[in-house]
Structure formats: structure tokens, C-alpha cells
């Protein structure tokens, strides 16, 4: 499904979020950069918006996804940016690996941080994936996850329901020519654990110092956690 919409994915992301998705990623990166990571794994990287944003910070970043056509878009995007920026010549361009989050092809303790931007709700084996992420994180490493949520505020929840369930799937279908993809989005959000429930899940799988930050009235949540030292 994601391969089918790879060509229109970036346009729709920015259009349907009114560009606010860029601010959400900026917030995530700001929190991740506090610990000055040198090597980051961006899981469910898709077309590479978060991967590229991390690369712009001078971080050695690897993107991982199961949708190879999405990653082809990401590779082109990162390479074009690299060619224009002489300041990044000393930083290796992002690598991209086609693999599942529940079977990450890297050694133990390989990364200072792992990021996931709006992808974890799509994981088929979320528990196994969280264990794998814990394995490849260095001790004290950061896990930062952006994910959609249902706002707790009644007014925001009403606006969210109208837009997410009615308007967004209609626009998404017209632009992407895929009737399933943007109907799937609100369905997947409604079945994903949110707020305290997902924080408890992170704790269950061995993470510590867990926090979450609602963004834009709770339309999105930034979850932060660490691998125990």
C-alpha cells in the first residue's frame, strides 16, 4: 500500500497536515539532540523527511523501512540535498535498508538513538520490534516516537474526527488515486494504544524515563524513552 502512494506521499503529508508535520519533526529532533547522538536509526523512514532532517543536523543516520519504493524517494531527496551543501561533505549520506523493525539487521548497541515518525502503529509485531530496538540501542540511548492520537479535549476531538474520518480520506483518495491508503490512516490510529497506555507498553518492554508530549491539541504525541543503562 505504501509503495503504491510513494509518488504522492510527501505532497499529501504536507498538504493534509497544513505543514504542521514539519514542526512535529522539529520538536522530536530538538529532544533527540539534547543527548548529542552521533549515530541514529530512523525506522519506518518512508520517503525520508525525518531521515533528512536528522542528516541536516550532521548526524550519521540510517533509514529503515519495508517499502522499497518509499525509500527510493528518500535516497534521491537526501542525495540532492547533499550535493547542494558543502558543509555536509564530511558526513556520510544516509544509508537505507529494506528490513522489518522486528528483525533489525544491525549488531547490539549500534545506535545512540532510534526515531520513528508516524510508523509504529503499522508494525505487525510491535512487541518484538520494541525488543529489537532496545537491542540495537546503546545503554542510555534514546527512543523518540511521533504518532497520531485522538485528542482528549472535546472540541479538538470533534475537529479531529470530522477531518480525519471524512475530509482527509476524500482528499487522499483523489490525489493518491488509492482508495485504501487514506481510509486506513484513521482506522489504524483508532486501534493504536495512546497516551498512558502506550507509555506503559514501553515500560513493559524495558524502557525507562518514559515521557510523552501532546502536540497540536493532542492530534500527535511525541513519546520519549531510554534504554536502561
C-alpha positions in Angstrom: 0.0 0.0 0.0 2.8 2.5 0.9 4.7 1.6 -2.2 1.6 2.5 -4.2 1.4 6.0 -2.8 5.2 6.7 -2.7 5.0 9.3 -5.5 2.3 11.5 -3.8 3.2 10.8 -0.2 5.2 13.9 0.5 2.7 16.2 -1.2 -0.2 14.7 0.8 1.7 14.7 4.1 2.4 18.4 3.9 -1.0 19.3 2.4 -3.2 17.3 4.7 -1.3 18.4 7.9 -1.2 22.1 6.7 2.6 21.8 7.0 2.4 21.2 10.8 4.1 17.9 10.4 7.4 19.8 9.9 7.0 21.4 13.3 6.3 18.0 14.9 9.5 16.6 13.4 11.5 19.6 14.6 10.2 19.0 18.1 11.3 15.4 18.0 14.8 16.3 16.7 15.2 19.0 19.4 14.6 16.4 22.1 16.9 13.8 20.5 19.7 16.4 20.0 19.9 17.1 23.8 22.0 13.9 24.1 24.2 14.8 21.1 23.8 11.5 19.3 26.4 10.5 16.7 24.5 7.6 15.0 20.8 7.3 14.6 18.4 4.7 13.2 15.2 6.1 11.6 12.7 3.2 11.5 9.7 3.3 9.2 11.6 6.2 7.4 9.3 6.2 4.4 10.2 9.0 2.0 12.9 10.2 4.4 11.6 13.5 5.8 12.8 12.7 9.3 16.0 11.0 8.0 16.9 14.1 6.0 16.1 16.4 8.9 18.5 14.4 11.1 21.2 14.4 8.4 20.9 18.2 8.2 22.0 18.2 11.9 25.2 16.5 11.0 24.2 13.1 12.3 25.2 9.8 10.7 21.7 8.4 10.1 20.4 5.1 8.6 16.8 4.8 7.3 15.0 1.5 7.6 11.6 0.6 6.0 9.9 -2.4 4.3 8.6 -0.2 1.5 11.4 0.0 -1.0 9.7 2.5 -3.4 9.3 4.9 -0.5 13.0 4.6 0.3 13.9 5.3 -3.3 12.2 8.7 -3.0 14.2 9.2 0.3 17.5 8.4 -1.3 17.0 10.9 -4.1 15.9 13.6 -1.7 18.9 13.1 0.6 21.4 12.9 -2.3 20.1 16.1 -3.8 20.4 18.0 -0.5 23.9 16.6 0.0 25.1 17.9 -3.4 24.0 21.4 -2.5 25.6 21.5 1.0 29.4 21.6 1.1 29.1 21.7 4.9 27.9 18.1 4.9 30.7 16.7 2.8 32.3 15.2 5.9 29.1 13.5 6.9 28.2 10.2 5.2 25.0 10.4 3.3 22.2 8.4 4.9 22.1 4.7 4.2 18.8 3.0 3.6 18.0 -0.6 4.5 14.9 -2.6 3.4 14.0 -4.6 6.5 11.3 -5.0 9.2 11.5 -3.4 12.6 11.1 -6.8 14.2 14.3 -8.1 12.6 16.8 -5.2 12.5 20.0 -6.2 10.7 22.4 -4.5 13.0 24.6 -5.5 15.9 23.7 -5.0 19.6 24.2 -1.4 20.8 24.8 0.1 17.4 22.9 3.4 17.7 22.8 6.3 20.1 19.1 6.9 19.2 16.2 5.4 17.3 13.4 7.5 15.8 10.1 6.5 14.4 7.9 9.1 12.7 4.2 8.0 12.3 5.1 4.4 11.6 4.9 2.4 14.8 1.1 1.9 14.5 1.7 0.0 11.3 4.1 -2.5 12.9 2.8 -6.1 12.6 4.8 -7.3 15.6 5.1 -4.2 17.8 6.3 -6.1 20.9 9.1 -7.9 19.0 10.0 -4.6 17.3 10.4 -2.7 20.6 12.6 -5.5 21.9 14.7 -5.3 18.7 15.0 -1.5 19.1 16.1 -2.0 22.7 18.8 -4.4 21.5 20.3 -2.1 18.9 20.3 1.0 21.2 23.3 1.7 23.2 22.9 1.8 27.0 21.1 5.1 27.9 20.2 5.6 24.2 17.0 7.5 23.2 13.9 6.2 21.6 11.8 9.0 20.1 8.4 8.2 18.5 5.9 10.6 16.8 2.5 9.1 16.4 -1.1 10.3 15.8 -3.6 10.2 18.7 -7.2 11.0 19.5 -7.3 14.4 21.3 -8.6 14.3 24.9 -10.2 17.8 24.6 -13.8 17.5 23.4 -13.5 20.4 20.8 -10.2 19.1 19.4 -11.6 15.6 19.3 -14.7 16.7 17.3 -12.5 18.6 14.8 -10.1 15.6 14.6 -13.0 13.2 14.0 -14.5 15.3 11.3 -11.3 15.9 9.5 -9.6 12.5 9.9 -12.7 10.4 9.2 -14.4 12.5 6.4 -12.2 15.1 4.8 -8.7 13.5 4.8 -9.7 10.2 3.2 -11.6 12.0 0.5 -8.7 14.3 -0.4 -6.2 11.5 -0.1 -8.1 9.3 -2.4 -8.3 12.0 -5.1 -4.6 12.9 -5.0 -3.1 9.5 -4.5 -5.5 7.5 -6.6 -5.5 4.9 -3.8 -8.9 4.4 -2.1 -7.5 2.3 0.7 -4.5 4.2 1.9 -6.1 7.2 3.4 -9.1 5.3 4.8 -6.6 3.1 6.5 -4.9 6.0 8.3 -7.8 6.9 10.7 -8.6 3.2 11.3 -5.0 2.5 12.3 -4.9 5.5 14.7 -8.1 4.4 16.5 -6.7 0.9 17.3 -3.3 2.1 18.5 -2.7 2.4 22.2 -2.4 6.1 23.2 -1.0 8.3 26.0 -0.6 6.4 29.3 -1.4 3.1 27.6 1.5 3.2 25.1 3.8 4.6 27.8 3.0 1.6 29.9 3.8 -0.7 26.9 7.2 1.0 26.5 7.9 0.3 30.2 6.8 -3.3 29.8 9.4 -3.8 27.1 12.3 -2.5 29.2 12.4 1.3 28.6 12.9 3.8 31.3 12.5 7.6 31.8 9.3 7.5 29.7 7.5 10.7 28.8 5.0 11.9 26.3 4.2 15.3 24.9 0.9 16.1 23.2 1.3 18.2 20.1 -1.3 20.4 18.4 -4.1 19.7 20.9 -3.2 16.0 21.1 -3.5 15.3 17.4 0.0 13.9 17.6 2.1 12.7 20.5 5.8 12.7 21.0 6.9 9.7 23.1 10.4 9.7 24.6 12.1 6.8 26.4 15.6 5.5 27.1 17.3 2.1 27.2 18.3 1.4 30.7 22.0 1.7 31.4 
